[in-house]
Amino acid sequence: MELIKKYFPNLLDQQFYKLSDLKNLYAYWNTYVNLVSRKTFFDFYQQHVLFCLGIAKVFSFYPGSCVMDLGTGGGFPGIPLSIIFPNTKFILVDSIRKKIKIIEKIIYNLHLENVCTICIRAEKLENKFDFVVTRAVNKINIIHNWIKDKFKHKSNYKIKNGALYLKGGNLYDELKEFPHAIEYPLNHYFEEPFFITKKVVWISNI
Protein backbone atom coordinates (compact mmCIF):
# COMPACT_ATOMS: atom_id res chain seq x y z
CA MET A 1 0.00 0.00 0.00
CA GLU A 2 2.99 2.33 0.27
CA LEU A 3 3.02 2.50 -3.54
CA ILE A 4 -0.63 3.52 -3.58
CA LYS A 5 0.03 6.25 -1.00
CA LYS A 6 3.04 7.40 -3.01
CA TYR A 7 1.15 7.92 -6.27
CA PHE A 8 -2.35 8.66 -4.98
CA PRO A 9 -1.73 10.77 -1.86
CA ASN A 10 -5.11 12.50 -2.00
CA LEU A 11 -7.32 9.45 -1.62
CA LEU A 12 -10.20 9.72 0.82
CA ASP A 13 -9.89 7.50 3.91
CA GLN A 14 -12.72 5.30 2.67
CA GLN A 15 -10.97 4.74 -0.67
CA PHE A 16 -7.69 3.97 1.05
CA TYR A 17 -9.30 1.43 3.38
CA LYS A 18 -11.02 -0.36 0.50
CA LEU A 19 -7.77 -0.59 -1.46
CA SER A 20 -6.04 -1.82 1.71
CA ASP A 21 -8.61 -4.61 2.06
CA LEU A 22 -8.01 -5.91 -1.46
CA LYS A 23 -4.97 -8.07 -0.79
CA ASN A 24 -6.49 -10.00 2.11
CA LEU A 25 -9.72 -10.57 0.17
CA TYR A 26 -7.84 -11.84 -2.86
CA ALA A 27 -5.52 -13.98 -0.74
CA TYR A 28 -8.57 -15.69 0.73
CA TRP A 29 -10.56 -16.22 -2.48
CA ASN A 30 -7.47 -17.17 -4.49
CA THR A 31 -7.38 -20.42 -2.53
CA TYR A 32 -10.67 -21.38 -4.21
CA VAL A 33 -10.28 -19.93 -7.71
CA ASN A 34 -7.15 -18.60 -9.39
CA LEU A 35 -8.19 -14.94 -9.68
CA VAL A 36 -4.64 -13.59 -9.51
CA SER A 37 -1.56 -15.45 -10.70
CA ARG A 38 0.17 -17.03 -7.73
CA LYS A 39 3.50 -16.17 -9.36
CA THR A 40 2.75 -12.45 -9.07
CA PHE A 41 0.67 -12.35 -5.90
CA PHE A 42 3.71 -11.38 -3.80
CA ASP A 43 3.75 -8.12 -5.77
CA PHE A 44 -0.01 -7.66 -5.66
CA TYR A 45 -0.16 -3.89 -5.27
CA GLN A 46 2.38 -3.07 -7.97
CA GLN A 47 1.57 -5.63 -10.67
CA HIS A 48 -2.18 -5.62 -10.25
CA VAL A 49 -3.59 -2.66 -8.35
CA LEU A 50 -1.18 0.12 -9.34
CA PHE A 51 -0.93 -1.13 -12.93
CA CYS A 52 -4.71 -0.89 -13.24
CA LEU A 53 -4.74 2.52 -11.61
CA GLY A 54 -2.44 3.69 -14.39
CA ILE A 55 -5.69 4.40 -16.24
CA ALA A 56 -6.59 6.90 -13.51
CA LYS A 57 -3.30 8.71 -14.12
CA VAL A 58 -4.13 9.42 -17.76
CA PHE A 59 -7.92 9.64 -17.73
CA SER A 60 -10.75 10.67 -15.40
CA PHE A 61 -14.18 9.14 -15.90
CA TYR A 62 -16.95 11.66 -15.50
CA PRO A 63 -19.71 11.07 -12.90
CA GLY A 64 -22.61 9.12 -14.30
CA SER A 65 -20.66 7.45 -17.09
CA CYS A 66 -20.89 3.70 -17.65
CA VAL A 67 -17.71 1.64 -18.11
CA MET A 68 -17.36 -2.00 -19.17
CA ASP A 69 -14.41 -3.98 -17.82
CA LEU A 70 -14.01 -6.52 -20.62
CA GLY A 71 -12.67 -9.94 -19.61
CA THR A 72 -12.41 -8.78 -16.01
CA GLY A 73 -10.97 -12.12 -14.80
CA GLY A 74 -10.20 -11.40 -11.17
CA GLY A 75 -11.87 -8.00 -11.24
CA PHE A 76 -9.05 -6.03 -12.83
CA PRO A 77 -9.00 -3.21 -13.75
CA GLY A 78 -12.65 -2.66 -12.82
CA ILE A 79 -12.54 -3.07 -9.04
CA PRO A 80 -9.55 -0.76 -8.33
CA LEU A 81 -10.94 1.83 -10.76
CA SER A 82 -14.39 1.67 -9.17
CA ILE A 83 -12.82 2.64 -5.84
CA ILE A 84 -11.06 5.62 -7.40
CA PHE A 85 -14.18 6.68 -9.35
CA PRO A 86 -17.13 6.00 -6.99
CA ASN A 87 -19.56 8.06 -9.09
CA THR A 88 -18.95 6.03 -12.26
CA LYS A 89 -20.81 2.80 -12.98
CA PHE A 90 -18.60 -0.22 -13.72
CA ILE A 91 -19.92 -3.38 -15.39
CA LEU A 92 -17.50 -6.29 -14.97
CA VAL A 93 -17.88 -8.77 -17.83
CA ASP A 94 -16.42 -12.27 -18.06
CA SER A 95 -17.57 -15.58 -19.52
CA ILE A 96 -16.19 -17.70 -16.65
CA ARG A 97 -19.01 -18.06 -14.11
CA LYS A 98 -16.90 -19.29 -11.18
CA LYS A 99 -14.79 -16.13 -11.37
CA ILE A 100 -17.84 -13.89 -11.62
CA LYS A 101 -19.38 -15.54 -8.53
CA ILE A 102 -16.31 -14.80 -6.43
CA ILE A 103 -15.92 -11.28 -7.81
CA GLU A 104 -19.49 -10.65 -6.64
CA LYS A 105 -18.46 -11.67 -3.13
CA ILE A 106 -15.49 -9.29 -3.24
CA ILE A 107 -17.75 -6.47 -4.44
CA TYR A 108 -20.15 -7.23 -1.55
CA ASN A 109 -17.34 -7.29 1.04
CA LEU A 110 -16.00 -3.94 -0.19
CA HIS A 111 -19.49 -2.37 -0.28
CA LEU A 112 -18.97 -1.21 -3.86
CA GLU A 113 -22.35 0.18 -4.85
CA ASN A 114 -21.17 1.34 -8.29
CA VAL A 115 -20.18 -2.11 -9.57
CA CYS A 116 -22.12 -5.04 -11.02
CA THR A 117 -21.20 -8.14 -13.01
CA ILE A 118 -22.43 -9.92 -16.13
CA CYS A 119 -21.39 -13.47 -17.04
CA ILE A 120 -21.35 -13.44 -20.84
CA ARG A 121 -18.99 -13.23 -23.78
CA ALA A 122 -18.46 -9.57 -24.56
CA GLU A 123 -19.46 -9.85 -28.22
CA LYS A 124 -22.91 -11.12 -27.16
CA LEU A 125 -23.65 -8.14 -24.93
CA GLU A 126 -26.46 -5.86 -26.00
CA ASN A 127 -25.58 -3.11 -23.50
CA LYS A 128 -24.06 0.19 -24.60
CA PHE A 129 -21.23 1.90 -22.74
CA ASP A 130 -19.41 5.20 -22.62
CA PHE A 131 -16.05 3.51 -22.20
CA VAL A 132 -14.41 0.08 -22.16
CA VAL A 133 -11.35 -0.85 -20.09
CA THR A 134 -9.41 -4.08 -20.37
CA ARG A 135 -6.12 -5.60 -19.30
CA ALA A 136 -4.25 -7.76 -21.85
CA VAL A 137 -7.23 -9.95 -22.70
CA ASN A 138 -6.23 -10.33 -26.36
CA LYS A 139 -4.72 -8.39 -29.25
CA ILE A 140 -6.23 -4.95 -29.74
CA ASN A 141 -7.69 -5.63 -33.19
CA ILE A 142 -9.51 -8.72 -31.88
CA ILE A 143 -10.92 -6.87 -28.89
CA HIS A 144 -11.94 -3.99 -31.14
CA ASN A 145 -14.08 -6.35 -33.20
CA TRP A 146 -15.81 -7.54 -30.03
CA ILE A 147 -16.65 -4.05 -28.78
CA LYS A 148 -16.93 -1.77 -31.83
CA ASP A 149 -20.74 -1.67 -31.60
CA LYS A 150 -20.92 -1.49 -27.78
CA PHE A 151 -20.52 2.28 -27.41
CA LYS A 152 -23.15 4.92 -26.84
CA HIS A 153 -23.29 7.28 -29.80
CA LYS A 154 -23.49 10.42 -27.69
CA SER A 155 -20.44 11.48 -25.71
CA ASN A 156 -20.91 13.67 -22.65
CA TYR A 157 -17.22 14.27 -22.29
CA LYS A 158 -14.56 16.30 -24.09
CA ILE A 159 -12.95 13.05 -25.24
CA LYS A 160 -14.98 10.75 -27.48
CA ASN A 161 -16.29 7.51 -26.06
CA GLY A 162 -13.80 4.70 -26.55
CA ALA A 163 -11.54 2.03 -25.08
CA LEU A 164 -8.56 2.10 -22.72
CA TYR A 165 -6.21 -0.88 -22.96
CA LEU A 166 -3.60 -1.81 -20.35
CA LYS A 167 -0.75 -3.35 -22.33
CA GLY A 168 2.96 -4.11 -22.18
CA GLY A 169 5.78 -4.38 -24.71
CA ASN A 170 6.11 -3.19 -28.28
CA LEU A 171 2.67 -2.50 -29.74
CA TYR A 172 3.75 -1.45 -33.24
CA ASP A 173 2.08 -4.39 -35.01
CA GLU A 174 -1.06 -4.28 -32.87
CA LEU A 175 -1.63 -0.61 -33.56
CA LYS A 176 -1.06 -0.60 -37.34
CA GLU A 177 -4.82 -0.60 -37.86
CA PHE A 178 -5.35 2.25 -35.39
CA PRO A 179 -3.35 5.31 -36.50
CA HIS A 180 -5.41 7.53 -34.20
CA ALA A 181 -4.50 5.49 -31.09
CA ILE A 182 -2.72 7.36 -28.29
CA GLU A 183 -0.12 5.59 -26.15
CA TYR A 184 0.56 6.73 -22.59
CA PRO A 185 3.80 5.13 -21.25
CA LEU A 186 3.27 4.42 -17.57
CA ASN A 187 6.92 4.99 -16.75
CA HIS A 188 6.07 8.68 -17.16
CA TYR A 189 3.88 8.34 -14.07
CA PHE A 190 5.45 5.49 -12.06
CA GLU A 191 9.19 5.18 -11.51
CA GLU A 192 9.40 1.46 -10.66
CA PRO A 193 11.18 -0.74 -13.29
CA PHE A 194 8.06 -2.89 -13.69
CA PHE A 195 6.42 -0.03 -15.61
CA ILE A 196 9.19 0.55 -18.18
CA THR A 197 7.27 -1.31 -20.91
CA LYS A 198 3.74 -0.81 -19.59
CA LYS A 199 1.25 1.51 -21.31
CA VAL A 200 -2.31 2.71 -21.42
CA VAL A 201 -3.58 2.82 -25.01
CA TRP A 202 -6.54 5.05 -25.78
CA ILE A 203 -8.61 4.39 -28.92
CA SER A 204 -11.67 6.54 -29.46
CA ASN A 205 -14.82 5.14 -30.97
CA ILE A 206 -14.73 6.92 -34.34
SEKOL-522996 format. One line per 8 residues: number of its first residue (from 1); for each residue y, z, x of N, C-alpha, C. Coordinates in steps of 0.1 Angstrom, whole numbers. Each point is the difference from the previous one (the first is absolute). Example, Ala and Ser with C-alpha at 12.3 -4.5 7.8 and 13.67 -1.06 7.14 Angstrom:
1> -57:78:132:12:0:-9:12:0:9 ~ 11:-7:-4:11:0:9:11:8:-8
***
This chain:
1> -12:0:8:12:0:-8:13:0:8 ~ -2:3:13:12:0:9:6:-14:0 ~ -9:-11:0:5:-13:0:8:-3:-12 ~ -5:5:-12:7:-3:-12:14:7:0 ~ 1:12:5:13:7:1:9:-8:10 ~ -6:-5:10:8:-7:10:7:-12:-6 ~ -7:-8:-8:5:-13:-4:6:1:-15 ~ -4:11:-7:6:1:-13:5:15:-2
9> 11:3:7:5:13:1:6:5:-13 ~ 4:-10:-9:7:4:-12:-9:1:-13 ~ -13:1:2:-8:2:-11:3:13:-8 ~ -2:-1:-13:1:12:-8:-12:9:3 ~ 1:13:-2:-11:9:2:-12:-4:-8 ~ 1:-4:-12:-11:-4:-8:-7:-12:6 ~ 7:-10:5:-6:-12:6:-7:4:13 ~ 6:9:8:-6:4:12:-13:8:-3
17> -1:8:-10:-12:8:-3:-11:-9:-5 ~ 4:-11:-7:-11:-9:-5:-5:-8:11 ~ 8:-5:10:-5:-7:11:-8:10:9 ~ 4:12:1:-8:10:8:-14:2:-6 ~ -1:-1:-13:-13:3:-7:-10:-12:2 ~ 5:-12:4:-8:-12:0:-12:2:9 ~ 2:5:12:-12:0:9:-11:9:-5 ~ 3:11:-5:-11:9:-5:-7:-6:-12
25> 7:-7:-9:-6:-6:-11:-9:-12:4 ~ 5:-8:10:-8:-11:5:-12:5:8 ~ 1:11:7:-11:6:8:-11:4:-10 ~ 4:6:-11:-10:4:-10:-7:-12:-6 ~ 8:-9:-6:-6:-11:-8:-7:-10:9 ~ 4:0:13:-7:-10:9:-14:4:3 ~ -4:12:-3:-14:4:1:-9:-6:-11 ~ 6:-5:-10:-7:-6:-12:1:-15:1
33> 12:-6:2:2:-14:1:9:-3:12 ~ -4:-11:7:8:-3:12:13:-6:-3 ~ 10:8:-3:14:-5:-4:8:-4:12 ~ -2:8:11:7:-2:13:-10:-1:11 ~ 1:-10:8:-10:-1:11:-1:13:8 ~ -12:4:2:-2:13:8:4:-2:14 ~ 0:-12:5:4:-3:14:15:3:2 ~ 8:-1:-11:15:1:1:5:13:-6
41> -9:8:-6:5:11:-8:7:10:8 ~ -4:1:13:6:10:9:15:-3:1 ~ 4:-13:-2:14:-4:2:5:-3:-14 ~ -3:7:-10:2:-3:-14:15:-3:-3 ~ 9:9:5:14:-2:-4:7:-12:7 ~ -5:-3:12:6:-12:7:-6:-13:-5 ~ -13:-1:0:-6:-13:-3:-1:-3:-15 ~ 2:10:-8:-1:-2:-15:13:3:-7
49> 5:12:1:11:3:-8:13:-6:6 ~ 3:2:13:12:-5:5:0:-16:0 ~ -11:-6:3:-1:-14:0:4:-5:-14 ~ -5:6:-11:3:-4:-13:15:2:-3 ~ 5:11:5:14:3:-2:10:-9:8 ~ -6:-9:8:8:-10:7:7:-9:-11 ~ -6:-2:-11:6:-7:-11:13:6:-4 ~ 0:14:-1:12:7:-4:11:-1:10
57> -3:-4:13:10:-1:10:7:-13:-1 ~ -6:-10:-7:6:-14:0:4:-3:-14 ~ -4:8:-10:2:-4:-14:1:12:-9 ~ 9:0:-10:1:11:-10:-3:-6:-13 ~ -10:5:-7:-3:-4:-14:10:6:-9 ~ 6:-7:-9:10:5:-10:-7:8:-11 ~ 6:10:-5:-5:8:-11:-4:-9:-12 ~ -11:3:-6:-5:-8:-11:-8:-12:3
65> -1:-4:13:-8:-12:3:-14:3:0 ~ -9:-10:-1:-14:2:-1:-7:-7:12 ~ -8:7:7:-6:-5:13:-15:0:-1 ~ -6:-11:3:-15:0:1:-4:3:15 ~ -9:9:2:-7:2:13:-13:-8:-1 ~ -1:-11:6:-11:-9:-1:-11:4:10 ~ -12:2:-5:-11:4:8:2:13:6 ~ 4:10:-8:5:13:5:-10:8:8
73> -13:-3:-2:-10:7:8:1:15:-1 ~ 4:7:10:2:14:-1:13:5:-5 ~ 8:-9:-6:13:4:-6:12:-4:9 ~ -3:-8:10:11:-4:9:3:-15:-1 ~ 13:-3:0:12:8:2:6:7:-12 ~ -7:-2:-12:6:5:-13:3:15:-1 ~ -9:8:4:2:15:-1:12:5:8 ~ 0:-3:14:11:5:8:14:-6:-6
81> 0:-13:-3:12:-6:-5:5:7:-14 ~ -10:3:-8:4:6:-13:6:14:2 ~ -3:7:11:6:13:3:15:-3:4 ~ 2:-10:8:13:-3:5:9:-6:-11 ~ -6:-7:-9:8:-6:-11:-5:5:-13 ~ 3:12:-4:-5:6:-12:5:-6:-13 ~ 10:-9:0:6:-6:-12:-5:-14:-1 ~ -10:-4:8:-6:-14:0:-14:2:-5
89> -4:-9:-9:-14:0:-5:-9:-7:9 ~ -11:6:4:-10:-6:9:-14:-2:-7 ~ -5:-12:0:-13:-3:-6:-9:-3:11 ~ -10:9:2:-10:-2:11:-12:-7:-5 ~ -2:-12:6:-11:-9:-5:-11:-2:11 ~ -12:2:-5:-12:-3:9:-12:-3:-9 ~ -9:-7:5:-12:-4:-8:-12:9:2 ~ 2:10:9:-11:10:3:2:12:-8
97> -8:2:-10:2:11:-10:-1:14:6 ~ -9:2:9:-2:13:6:12:5:8 ~ 7:-10:6:13:3:7:11:3:-10 ~ 1:-8:-10:10:3:-10:-2:14:-7 ~ -12:4:-2:-2:13:-7:5:11:9 ~ -3:-1:13:5:11:9:15:-1:2 ~ 6:-12:1:14:-1:1:7:6:-12 ~ -6:-1:-12:5:7:-12:1:15:2
105> -10:5:6:-1:15:2:11:4:10 ~ 2:-8:10:11:3:10:14:-1:-7 ~ 2:-10:-8:12:-1:-7:2:12:-9 ~ -10:5:-7:1:11:-8:3:13:8 ~ -6:2:11:2:11:9:14:1:5 ~ 6:-12:3:14:-1:5:10:0:-11 ~ -4:0:-13:9:-1:-11:10:-12:1 ~ -6:-11:3:8:-13:1:1:-6:-13
113> 11:2:-7:2:-5:-13:4:-15:-1 ~ 3:-6:12:4:-14:0:-10:-9:5 ~ -13:4:0:-11:-8:5:-11:-1:-10 ~ -6:-12:-1:-12:-1:-8:-9:-10:7 ~ -13:-1:-5:-9:-9:7:-6:-10:-10 ~ -5:-11:5:-7:-10:-7:-12:-5:8 ~ -12:1:-5:-12:-5:7:-2:-15:-4 ~ 4:-9:8:-1:-14:-4:2:-9:13
121> -4:-12:0:4:-9:11:14:-5:-3 ~ 8:0:10:14:-3:-2:3:-13:-7 ~ -8:-10:3:2:-13:-6:-2:0:-15 ~ -7:10:-5:-3:0:-14:10:9:-8 ~ 9:6:7:11:8:-6:9:-9:-9 ~ 4:5:-11:9:-7:-9:14:6:1 ~ 1:12:7:13:7:1:10:-8:9 ~ 12:3:-2:11:-6:8:7:11:8
129> 4:-3:12:6:11:9:13:-5:6 ~ 8:9:4:12:-3:8:-4:-3:14 ~ -9:8:6:-4:-1:14:-15:3:1 ~ -5:-5:11:-14:2:4:0:6:14 ~ -8:10:3:-1:5:13:-15:0:4 ~ -4:-2:12:-14:-1:4:-1:2:15 ~ -12:6:4:-2:3:14:-13:-7:5 ~ 2:-12:6:-11:-6:8:-12:-3:-9
137> 2:-3:-13:-11:-3:-8:-7:-13:3 ~ 8:-10:3:-5:-14:4:11:-7:6 ~ -2:-13:3:10:-8:6:11:-3:-11 ~ 12:-2:5:11:0:-9:-1:-12:-10 ~ -4:-12:4:-1:-11:-9:-10:3:-11 ~ -11:7:3:-10:3:-10:6:10:-10 ~ 6:10:5:6:10:-9:11:-7:-9 ~ 8:-9:6:10:-6:-7:-6:-8:-12
145> -11:-6:1:-7:-7:-11:-4:10:-11 ~ -4:12:4:-3:10:-10:12:4:-8 ~ 11:1:6:11:7:-6:12:-9:-4 ~ 0:-13:2:11:-8:-1:6:-1:-15 ~ -9:3:-9:4:0:-14:1:14:-6 ~ 1:10:8:0:14:-4:14:6:0 ~ 10:-8:3:14:6:1:8:-2:-13 ~ 8:9:-3:10:-1:-10:10:-11:4
153> 5:-8:-9:9:-11:3:14:5:3 ~ 4:11:-7:13:5:2:0:11:11 ~ 9:-1:9:2:10:11:12:8:-4 ~ -2:13:1:12:10:-2:5:5:13 ~ -3:-7:11:4:5:13:6:-11:8 ~ 7:3:10:7:-10:8:-10:-9:8 ~ -12:5:2:-11:-7:7:-9:-5:-11 ~ -4:-12:0:-10:-6:-10:-13:8:0
161> -6:0:-12:-13:6:-1:-9:-6:10 ~ -10:7:5:-9:-5:10:-10:10:6 ~ -6:-4:11:-11:8:6:4:5:13 ~ -5:12:3:2:7:13:-14:3:6 ~ -3:-7:12:-13:1:6:1:9:12 ~ -9:10:2:-1:7:12:-11:-6:9 ~ 4:-5:11:-9:-8:9:2:4:14 ~ -10:-5:8:1:2:15:-4:-13:7
169> 5:-1:12:-4:-11:9:9:-12:-2 ~ -4:-11:6:7:-13:-1:-2:-7:-13 ~ 10:-2:-8:-1:-5:-13:4:-15:-1 ~ 1:-7:11:5:-13:1:-7:-9:-10 ~ -14:0:1:-8:-9:-8:1:4:-15 ~ 0:13:-3:0:4:-14:13:-4:-7 ~ 11:0:8:13:-3:-6:5:-14:0 ~ -9:-9:5:4:-14:0:4:-6:-13
177> -7:5:-11:3:-5:-13:12:7:-6 ~ 6:10:6:10:8:-5:13:1:9 ~ 7:-12:1:11:0:9:11:10:-3 ~ 1:4:-13:10:9:-4:-4:15:2 ~ -12:2:5:-4:14:2:9:7:10 ~ 2:13:-2:8:8:10:-10:11:6 ~ 0:0:13:-8:11:7:9:11:5 ~ -5:12:-3:7:12:5:-9:8:9
185> 2:-2:13:-9:7:10:3:16:-1 ~ -11:7:-2:1:14:-2:3:8:12 ~ -1:-7:12:4:8:12:15:0:1 ~ 7:-6:-9:15:1:0:4:13:-7 ~ -10:6:-7:2:12:-8:-7:12:5 ~ -12:-2:6:-9:10:4:-3:-2:15 ~ 1:10:8:-1:-2:15:-14:2:5 ~ -10:4:-8:-13:2:5:-7:-13:3
193> -9:0:11:-6:-13:4:-9:-6:-11 ~ -5:8:-9:-8:-6:-11:8:-11:-8 ~ 13:1:0:8:-9:-9:5:-13:8 ~ -4:-1:12:4:-12:8:-2:-13:-7 ~ -12:-1:-6:-4:-13:-6:1:0:-15 ~ 4:11:-6:0:2:-15:13:-5:-6 ~ -1:-6:-12:11:-6:-6:-1:2:-16 ~ 12:-1:-6:1:-2:-14:5:-15:-2
201> -8:-7:-8:4:-14:-3:5:-1:-14 ~ 12:-5:-2:6:-2:-13:-1:-15:-4 ~ -6:-3:-12:0:-13:-5:5:0:-15 ~ 11:-6:-2:5:0:-14:-7:-9:-9 ~ 0:2:-12:-7:-8:-10:9:-11:-5 ~ 1:-11:9:8:-11:-3:-8:-13:1
***
